[in-house]
Each structure stands twice: as C-alpha cells, then as structure tokens.
Amino acid sequence: MKRLTIILLIALSFVALNGHQKVSLYRTLIFGESDPSALIEDTMMSPPDLEAPVTEDFLIQDDLLSLSTMIETRDLLRSGNLYIETDQYRAMFGNRLVRSGTTQGSGFVFYREDTTFYVLTNYHILVSDGLTPANTSRIESLLNETFSATLIAFDRDLDLAVLRFTSDAFEGHIFNLNDRLSQPPEDHEFLLAVGNPQSVRHMVTYGIFMRFLTITRADFDVIYHSAILHPGNSGGALTDINGAVLGINTWSASDSDVDNFAIPLPIIIDFLEKNDLAH
C-alpha cells in the first residue's frame, strides 16, 4: 500500500499547482520534456524555523524521493526501448512475394556480447496471420539509430522472440533480467511500462500490479496490471520503480486501456534457457 502514496502525491500536486506547473508535471512524467529537479523544487515545502519535523514531513520527503526515482527510471527505460518494424509479404502469382505492409512493436536489449546485441520482443509483432515476414527487421533507438536485426529464436505459443543485431555505436540501456527473478511483483506494487503505442515512440506509462491471472490466450498465469497500453506497446518491458524487469507487455483487454497483461519473467527465462540464450 505504501507505493500507492506515490500516486496520491501526484494527484495532490496536480490540485495544488497552477496551470503552467500542471502542464510541466504531465510533460515531465510522460514525455520527459522538463527538468525533474525543477519539479521537485516547486513541490517541496521547507519546514518552519526552529520546529522539529513531524512524521508527515518525513512521509512527504520519502514520496518525493520515490517520485525522483520514478523519473530517473522513466528516462532509463526510454533510453533502452526499441522500436521494431518488420515488412510483411503475401504470396501471389505462384512463388512471388508481394509486399503487403509492415508490423510495428517494441523490444529491448537483454544481453550484449562485444558488438552483438540480443533483443527480446513478442513473436506476434514480427509475423502477421497469412503473411510472410521479411528475413530482417528494422530497429530504431531513442537516438534515432537504425539497425538491421535477424530473428534467431521464437516460440509461437509463448509469443516470445529474440532478434540479434550488431553495432559499434549502440549506447542504449541494457535491461538486466536477473534482478527480480526470485522476487515476483508484490500486491499493488508500482510499475512502469515502456513501448511505442500507436506510433508514439518511447512512451512510459505508470500503474500497479493487480494480481497473477489466467487468460484464454496463454497457458500460464500472466501479470495483470493497470499501466496504460495501446497497440505498439507489445514487446516492451514492464519494470518495477527501479527499472528491474518483471515481464513483457503482450495483451490488452479489448474494452479497457488499463486492464493489461504481461508475460512474467520466469516464463521468459525458461524460453531463453531452452534456446541457449540465458545469461
């Protein structure tokens, strides 16, 4: 429940701020377009002279530190998020393939070996029903670096895939899959989701862990959370407030943008181990 105080702080700050500051708050949290230190300075209150701080003062300071951590994590996730685009072809006139469009989604690097990088994503963003994907996918980073990536492993049933690309210049964040492997999400834990929803690149949204849930589209319990997702978020990382990976965002409820589901980390690790890609 303590994590929920972060959300309450944001709401109370929004009520108290003037119009200019409200805009700054939203732009800071969602788009990262203003100075996080300025946000904290504007919302922090100094205690009166010669008066000992009360318990509420410590709670406010703790929440502001959590907000600062959340903003730092948001920037970290954006730096490591990848936009993935794959051309799709349809067979026509015998064996001839005709380009039929593209699919888009998200992904992130989970391992680096010298100049070779390995990317986790969802299988469904690489392959459309009835179409043939290209041999390579285009990957774009936050810094507009573009790479050509090859599919090296996938599992249709788990909806997981690994792409590989090489680069001498990639400087994005590499996500660690080991930090929370033995510690599943806690009740109402604060979460961050990063991805490329509806062609808006490198968006971070916030929510809480609800529970593990069984859905018809998966043969395992999935993470049910409230961070807003839209088409294009698939394949993006779901993390805790410190940026530790908890899962991969994969599904959304058709009638809600805050009822969303992610493949949990243990399923991802099992998939990587079966393909000799766990590190």
N, C-alpha and C positions, 0 to 999 in steps of 0.2 A: 504493500500500500504506500510505502514511502515514496516510491517512484512517481506515484500519481500527483505528489505535491509539485512536481516539475510542471505538469500540465496546468495545475491551479495557478502557479506563479505566472505562467504565460498569459492565462486568461485575466488575472488581476492586473498585470502590467498593461494589457491592452486597454482595460477600462480606464486606468489612470492616465495613460499617455494622451498627449494632444494629437491632432490629425497627422502632423508631419512625422511624429515619433511612431505612430501606429504603422504608417507605411514603411518606415525604416525597420520596425520589428519584423513585419512579414517578409520584407525583401531580404533581411539578414538571415532568418531561419530557413527560408525556402530557396532563395537564389544566391545567397552569399554575396550581395552587392554592396553591403555597408560594413563598417568596421566593428567587429564584435566587441572590442574594448570600449567603444563609444556607447554601445547598448548597455553594457554593464554599468558604466559610469552614470548614465542617465537614470537608471532604475535603482541604484544603490542609495540608501539613506544613511547619513552619519549619525551616530548616537549623540545625545546631548552631552555637553561638557560635564565632567565630574559625576556622571551617573554610570553605575555598573550596568553592563549589557544584560538584558533579560533573556529568557530562553528563546523567545520569538526572534530575537536578533540573530542568534546562532542558527536557527532554522532558516532564516532568510539568506544568511551568508552561505549555508550549505546548499540551498537551492540555486543560488547564483553560481556557485562553483559547478553544480551539475549542469546548469544551462551553458556555462562556458565550455565544459567538456563536450556537451552535445554539439555545439557549434564547431569545435575543433574536429570532432568525429565526422560531422557532416562534410567538412572540407576534405578530410582524408578519404572518405568514401567516394566523393566526386572525382578526386584525382586518380582513383583506381578503377572507376567504372568505364566500361567499354560499350560502344555502340556497334552492333553486329548487323550486317546486311548481306543477304545471300540471294543471288539470281536464281530464278526458277524457270524450268523449261517444260514444254509439253511436246510429246512425241506426235509428229504429223508426217504425212506422206512417207510412210514406211519407217525407216530408222532416223529420219531427220528430226532434229530437236529445234523447236522454235521458242524463243524467249517469251515467257508469259507474265513476268512481273518479278517482284522482289519480296522477300520477307525481312522483317526487322525485329530486333530484340536487344537484350542486354547480356552482359557477361563480365567476368573479372578474372584476373590472373591469380592463380593459386600457387604457382611454382615457377622458378627461374633456374635455368642451367646455362651459365655463361650468357650467350646472346639468344638463347631459345626460351620462349615463354609459353606456358600452358594455361589455357583459358577454360573455365567452367561455364556452362550455359545449359539451356533447355534444348532438347532434341527438336521439339516442335517448331522452334523459331528458325530452324535450318531446313526443314522439309515440310512442304505443303501436300495435302492429300491429292493424289492423282498427278502430281508434278515431280519432275526430276531436278534435284538441286545441282548447282554448279559444283565443280571439284574444289573450289576455294570460296571463302567468304571474305568480305571486306570488314576490317575492324578499324574503328576510329576512337582515339583517346580524347580526353578533355582538352589537350593541347592541339587538337586537330591533326595529330599524327595519324597516318593511314598505313595499315599493314594488310598483307595478304595471308590468310590463315587456312590451314588444312585440317579437315576433320580426321581425327586419329582414333576416337573411341566413342561409342554411343550405346544406349540402351533404350529402346522404344518404350518398353513397359514402365521403366522408371522415369522416362522423359529427361534423361541426362545425356550430356555430350561434352567432349573435350576437343578443343581446337588448339592448334600449335602454330606459332609464328616466330620469325627471327627478326631481331632488330639490334642495332648498335646504339639506338637513341632513346628507346622507351624508358621513361623515368616515372611512370605511374606507380601508385601504391600496389604492393603485392599482399594479398589477403592471406592471413595465417589460419589454417583450418584446425589447428590443434588446441587453441586457447580454451574453447568451450566444449570440446568433445566429450569430456566426462561430466559436464555440468549443463544439463538441459535448461531451457527457459523456465523462469520462476513465475508463479501466478502474478499477473498484472505487471510483469517486468516491462520497462520502457524499451521500445525497439525502433530501429531506423531501417528504412528500405530505400535502396538506390537503384535507378534504372533510367530508361528512356521512354517515358509514357507518351504515346501519341506524338512521336517525333520531337518531343521536348527533351533535349539531351541533358543527361547527368542531373536529374531531379532527385532530391532526397525528401522523403515524407516520414512522418512520425506516427507511432501508435503504441499499442500494448499487446502483450501476449495474452490470449484468452485461454486456450487450452489445446491439448492434442485432440484431434478429431478424425474420425473415419469418413471418407467421402467416396463416392462411387467411382471416381476417376483414378483412384490409387489403391494398391493392395497393402498399404501400410498407413499408420497414423501420421497425419500431417500436422504442421504448425498452423493453428488458426489465430490470426492476428488482425488488428484494426488499422494498420498503416495503409493509407490510400494507394491503390494500384489501378493502372489502366493498361490497355493493350500497349505493348512495348516494354513493360516492366519485367516480363518473363525473362528468366535467366539472371536477373540482378540479385545482388547479395542482400540478405536480411541479417542485421547485426544487433548486438547489444549497444549500450550507450558508449562503450569504449572501442567499438569497431570490431569486436570479435565476431566471426561468422557463426550464425545459428542455423542458417538454411539458405535455400534458393527459392525466390518467389516464382510461382508457377501457375497458379489458378486464382480466379476471382469469381465471386458469386455474380450471376447474371443481372441481378436486380439491386446490387449494392456495391459501392466503391470502397466500403470499409469492412467488408467481410471477405477476407483474402486468406490464401493458403500457400504454404511453402514446404518444400521438401526438407526434412530435418537433416542435420549434419551427419548423424550416424549412417543414414542411407547413402549419402554422398560418399562417405569414406569407404563403405563396403563396395560401391561401384568402382571407385578408384583402385582399391586393392585388387579387385578381380581383373582389372586391366593393367596391373603393374604400374600404376601411376600415383600411388600414395607416397607421400614424403613427409 
